[in-house]
Amino acid sequence: MNSTSFTETRLEALGDVPGVCELPLTRAVVQYRDVHEADTPGGRIEDIGLALVVQGRFASSAEAVDLGSGNVKTLDLSTELVVLDWVYEPTLVHVEELLSAAALGRDQSGMQQYLFRLGLGILQRVGFGPLSRATFLRIGFRDVCRDFDLHEGTSIRFVLGPGRLTRVHLDYDACALVFRTASMEPDAVLERAVSEAFPHGELRRQVPQHSGGSLSYQVRFSMPDHLGNAREILGWMRKGLGNLMARFEPDRFRSVESLLETFGARETLGTIYIPAPKVQSVRLVMSPSEQRVVH
């Protein structure tokens, strides 16, 4: 190899991001966050937040295809990006062929199905852990949104009354539901309803520290430590959101309930097999007489 051309290529690749190691990310399977895209909170319903890098030679950015939607995104590599796995070269070649065919209007659904199966297979191989947890939660909450309120965003809208609307999405990193409002004033009715709907969660009011913002509420759940625990927490979320819909929009809830009885609830995480941990933690609840202070 010509040493001069190698040096020029290396400088060209690293010149825009000083101090970043030159590591080609092509073939990497990455988990990207909200900071990497400008979509609505919770992301787009088609995406799963897991992508295969198809072009990652340069240090500043990479082209990656989301394994849920098949959409090609440009990810900023100067921010946090989690690499979960790598695919073999023949897999990358096949994906590039599918992308080229889809760009010509051929077999779009076939490409999406292949990519989604690929993503689920990678998650099953990687397993459930701190790095992959956000993607598992995103896929699970996506199912809930599709059952309750299918639109372009991964969120659910509730009409609380005339001129009163809230939207809820899941903060995947914090394992917390976020209810957004359009007001700076506390909503006592919404607070009581949310508190009653999610007895397993911790309700917090989030007040912006600057003018022009709006008040929101957060329902925090414990961090799941295995897939079964994550599915249980998502089940609490599904039940609580159903209770809210039945409370504020009973006609809409009856329609959704009828569809779920006919077709069943989506449960994508139920198709992934990951062995349960050999040791599980259980919460101990002690009576006041049994509690003592240890100095």
C-alpha positions as CSV (number, residue, x, y, z in Angstrom):
1,M,0.0,0.0,0.0
2,N,1.2,3.5,-0.8
3,S,2.1,5.1,2.6
4,T,1.3,8.6,1.3
5,S,-2.2,7.7,0.3
6,F,-2.8,5.8,3.6
7,T,-1.7,8.9,5.6
8,E,-3.9,11.2,3.6
9,T,-6.9,8.9,3.9
10,R,-6.4,8.6,7.7
11,L,-6.2,12.4,8.1
12,E,-9.3,12.9,6.0
13,A,-11.2,10.4,8.2
14,L,-10.1,11.9,11.5
15,G,-9.7,15.5,10.7
16,D,-13.2,16.5,11.7
17,V,-13.3,14.7,15.0
18,P,-9.9,15.2,16.9
19,G,-9.0,12.4,19.3
20,V,-11.4,9.8,18.0
21,C,-9.9,6.4,17.3
22,E,-10.1,5.3,13.7
23,L,-12.3,2.2,14.0
24,P,-14.4,1.4,10.9
25,L,-18.0,0.7,12.1
26,T,-19.2,-0.9,8.9
27,R,-21.0,-4.2,9.9
28,A,-21.6,-3.0,13.5
29,V,-25.1,-3.3,15.0
30,V,-25.6,-0.2,17.1
31,Q,-28.2,1.0,19.5
32,Y,-28.9,4.7,19.0
33,R,-30.6,7.2,21.2
34,D,-32.9,10.2,20.9
35,V,-29.8,12.4,20.7
36,H,-29.0,10.9,17.3
37,E,-32.2,11.9,15.7
38,A,-34.7,14.8,15.7
39,D,-37.9,12.8,15.8
40,T,-40.7,13.2,18.3
41,P,-40.1,12.0,21.9
42,G,-40.1,8.2,21.9
43,G,-39.1,8.0,18.3
44,R,-41.0,6.9,15.2
45,I,-43.3,3.9,15.5
46,E,-41.6,2.1,12.6
47,D,-38.1,2.3,14.2
48,I,-36.7,0.1,17.0
49,G,-33.6,2.1,17.9
50,L,-31.4,-0.8,16.6
51,A,-29.5,-0.3,13.4
52,L,-26.9,-1.9,11.2
53,V,-24.1,0.4,10.0
54,V,-23.7,0.0,6.2
55,Q,-21.2,2.8,5.8
56,G,-19.0,3.7,8.7
57,R,-15.5,4.6,7.3
58,F,-15.4,8.1,8.7
59,A,-15.1,9.2,12.3
60,S,-17.8,11.9,12.3
61,S,-20.9,10.0,11.1
62,A,-22.1,6.7,9.8
63,E,-25.0,5.6,7.6
64,A,-27.1,2.9,9.3
65,V,-30.3,1.1,8.5
66,D,-32.9,0.8,11.3
67,L,-33.7,-2.9,11.7
68,G,-37.4,-2.2,12.3
69,S,-38.3,0.3,9.6
70,G,-35.5,-0.2,7.0
71,N,-35.0,3.5,7.0
72,V,-31.4,4.7,6.4
73,K,-30.2,7.2,9.0
74,T,-27.0,9.2,9.4
75,L,-25.8,8.8,13.0
76,D,-23.5,11.3,14.8
77,L,-20.6,9.3,16.1
78,S,-19.3,12.2,18.3
79,T,-22.1,11.3,20.8
80,E,-22.7,8.1,22.7
81,L,-23.4,5.1,20.6
82,V,-23.7,1.5,21.9
83,V,-22.2,-1.3,19.7
84,L,-24.1,-4.5,20.6
85,D,-22.8,-6.9,17.9
86,W,-21.4,-7.3,14.4
87,V,-22.7,-9.1,11.4
88,Y,-20.7,-11.1,8.8
89,E,-19.8,-9.6,5.4
90,P,-22.3,-11.8,3.4
91,T,-25.1,-10.5,5.7
92,L,-24.1,-6.9,5.0
93,V,-23.9,-7.6,1.2
94,H,-27.4,-9.1,1.3
95,V,-28.8,-6.1,3.2
96,E,-27.2,-3.7,0.7
97,E,-28.9,-5.7,-2.1
98,L,-32.3,-5.4,-0.3
99,L,-31.8,-1.7,0.2
100,S,-31.0,-1.2,-3.5
101,A,-34.1,-3.2,-4.5
102,A,-36.3,-1.3,-2.1
103,A,-35.0,2.0,-3.5
104,L,-36.3,0.9,-6.9
105,G,-39.7,0.2,-5.4
106,R,-39.3,-3.6,-5.2
107,D,-40.1,-5.8,-2.1
108,Q,-40.1,-3.1,0.6
109,S,-42.1,-5.3,3.0
110,G,-39.7,-8.2,2.4
111,M,-36.7,-6.1,3.3
112,Q,-38.4,-4.9,6.5
113,Q,-39.3,-8.4,7.5
114,Y,-35.8,-9.7,6.9
115,L,-34.3,-6.8,8.9
116,F,-36.6,-7.2,11.8
117,R,-35.9,-10.9,12.0
118,L,-32.2,-10.1,11.9
119,G,-32.7,-7.6,14.8
120,L,-34.6,-10.0,16.9
121,G,-32.0,-12.7,16.3
122,I,-29.2,-10.4,17.4
123,L,-31.1,-9.4,20.6
124,Q,-31.6,-13.1,21.4
125,R,-27.9,-13.7,20.9
126,V,-26.8,-10.7,22.9
127,G,-29.2,-11.3,25.7
128,F,-30.9,-8.9,28.1
129,G,-28.6,-6.6,29.9
130,P,-27.9,-2.9,30.7
131,L,-26.7,-2.2,27.1
132,S,-29.6,-3.9,25.4
133,R,-32.4,-3.1,27.9
134,A,-33.5,0.2,26.1
135,T,-34.1,-1.7,22.8
136,F,-36.1,-4.4,24.5
137,L,-38.3,-1.8,26.2
138,R,-38.7,0.2,23.0
139,I,-39.9,-2.9,21.1
140,G,-42.3,-3.8,23.8
141,F,-43.7,-0.3,24.2
142,R,-44.1,-0.1,20.4
143,D,-46.5,-3.0,20.6
144,V,-48.6,-1.2,23.2
145,C,-48.7,2.0,21.1
146,R,-49.8,0.0,18.0
147,D,-52.6,-1.6,20.0
148,F,-53.9,1.6,21.6
149,D,-53.0,4.5,19.3
150,L,-51.3,3.7,16.0
151,H,-49.8,6.8,14.4
152,E,-46.3,7.9,13.2
153,G,-44.9,8.4,16.7
154,T,-44.2,5.9,19.5
155,S,-46.7,7.6,21.9
156,I,-50.3,7.5,23.0
157,R,-52.7,10.5,23.1
158,F,-55.4,11.0,25.6
159,V,-58.2,13.5,25.5
160,L,-58.9,14.5,29.1
161,G,-61.7,16.9,28.4
162,P,-62.5,19.9,26.2
163,G,-59.2,21.5,25.3
164,R,-57.2,19.2,27.5
165,L,-54.8,16.7,25.9
166,T,-51.8,14.7,27.1
167,R,-49.4,12.5,25.2
168,V,-47.4,9.7,26.9
169,H,-44.2,8.2,25.7
170,L,-41.6,5.9,27.3
171,D,-38.2,7.1,28.4
172,Y,-36.4,3.9,27.5
173,D,-33.2,4.7,29.5
174,A,-35.0,5.6,32.7
175,C,-37.8,3.0,32.3
176,A,-40.3,5.8,32.9
177,L,-43.6,6.8,31.3
178,V,-43.7,10.6,30.5
179,F,-47.0,12.4,30.3
180,R,-46.7,15.8,28.5
181,T,-49.2,18.6,28.9
182,A,-49.6,22.0,27.4
183,S,-49.9,23.9,30.7
184,M,-47.7,25.2,33.4
185,E,-50.4,24.6,36.0
186,P,-50.6,21.2,37.9
187,D,-53.5,19.0,36.7
188,A,-55.0,17.5,39.9
189,V,-57.4,15.3,37.9
190,L,-54.6,13.8,35.8
191,E,-52.3,13.4,38.8
192,R,-54.9,11.4,40.6
193,A,-55.8,9.3,37.6
194,V,-52.2,8.5,36.8
195,S,-51.4,7.7,40.4
196,E,-54.3,5.2,40.6
197,A,-53.6,3.6,37.2
198,F,-49.9,2.8,38.0
199,P,-49.7,1.5,41.6
200,H,-46.3,-0.1,40.8
201,G,-44.8,3.2,39.7
202,E,-43.5,6.3,41.3
203,L,-45.3,9.5,40.2
204,R,-43.2,12.6,39.8
205,R,-44.2,16.1,38.7
206,Q,-41.6,17.7,36.4
207,V,-41.6,21.5,36.4
208,P,-39.5,23.3,33.8
209,Q,-37.0,25.8,35.2
210,H,-37.5,28.4,32.4
211,S,-40.5,30.3,31.1
212,G,-42.3,29.1,28.0
213,G,-42.1,25.4,28.9
214,S,-44.9,23.1,29.9
215,L,-45.4,20.8,32.9
216,S,-45.1,17.1,32.6
217,Y,-45.4,14.0,34.8
218,Q,-43.1,11.0,35.0
219,V,-44.1,7.5,36.3
220,R,-40.8,5.7,37.1
221,F,-40.6,1.9,37.3
222,S,-37.8,-0.2,38.7
223,M,-35.1,-1.1,36.2
224,P,-35.8,-4.6,34.8
225,D,-32.9,-7.0,35.3
226,H,-34.1,-9.8,32.9
227,L,-36.5,-10.2,30.0
228,G,-39.3,-11.7,32.1
229,N,-39.2,-8.7,34.4
230,A,-39.3,-6.3,31.5
231,R,-42.4,-8.0,30.1
232,E,-44.0,-7.8,33.5
233,I,-43.4,-4.0,33.7
234,L,-44.6,-3.5,30.2
235,G,-47.7,-5.4,31.2
236,W,-48.3,-3.0,34.1
237,M,-47.9,-0.1,31.7
238,R,-50.4,-1.6,29.2
239,K,-52.9,-2.2,32.0
240,G,-52.5,1.3,33.4
241,L,-52.8,3.0,30.0
242,G,-55.9,0.9,29.4
243,N,-57.4,2.1,32.7
244,L,-56.7,5.7,31.7
245,M,-58.4,5.3,28.3
246,A,-61.4,3.7,29.9
247,R,-61.6,6.6,32.4
248,F,-61.3,9.5,30.0
249,E,-62.4,8.0,26.7
250,P,-64.7,5.1,27.4
251,D,-66.0,4.9,23.8
252,R,-62.6,4.7,22.4
253,F,-61.5,2.1,24.9
254,R,-64.5,-0.2,24.0
255,S,-63.4,0.0,20.4
256,V,-59.8,-0.9,21.3
257,E,-60.9,-3.6,23.7
258,S,-63.0,-5.2,21.0
259,L,-60.1,-5.3,18.6
260,L,-57.8,-6.8,21.2
261,E,-60.3,-9.5,22.0
262,T,-60.6,-10.4,18.3
263,F,-56.9,-10.2,17.3
264,G,-55.1,-10.4,20.6
265,A,-52.4,-8.1,22.0
266,R,-49.1,-7.7,20.2
267,E,-46.3,-9.4,22.2
268,T,-43.1,-9.3,20.1
269,L,-40.9,-9.9,23.1
270,G,-42.7,-13.2,23.7
271,T,-41.1,-14.5,20.5
272,I,-37.6,-14.0,21.9
273,Y,-36.1,-16.8,24.0
274,I,-33.6,-15.8,26.6
275,P,-33.0,-18.2,29.5
276,A,-34.2,-16.8,32.8
277,P,-31.4,-16.0,35.3
278,K,-30.5,-18.6,37.8
279,V,-30.8,-16.1,40.7
280,Q,-33.6,-13.6,40.9
281,S,-34.0,-10.7,43.4
282,V,-37.2,-10.2,45.3
283,R,-38.3,-7.1,47.2
284,L,-38.6,-7.4,51.0
285,V,-41.4,-5.4,52.6
286,M,-41.0,-5.2,56.4
287,S,-43.5,-4.0,58.9
288,P,-42.6,-0.9,61.0
289,S,-42.0,-3.1,64.0
290,E,-39.4,-5.2,62.1
291,Q,-37.5,-2.2,60.8
292,R,-34.5,-1.0,62.7
293,V,-31.8,1.6,62.1
294,V,-28.3,0.4,61.7
295,H,-25.6,2.9,62.8
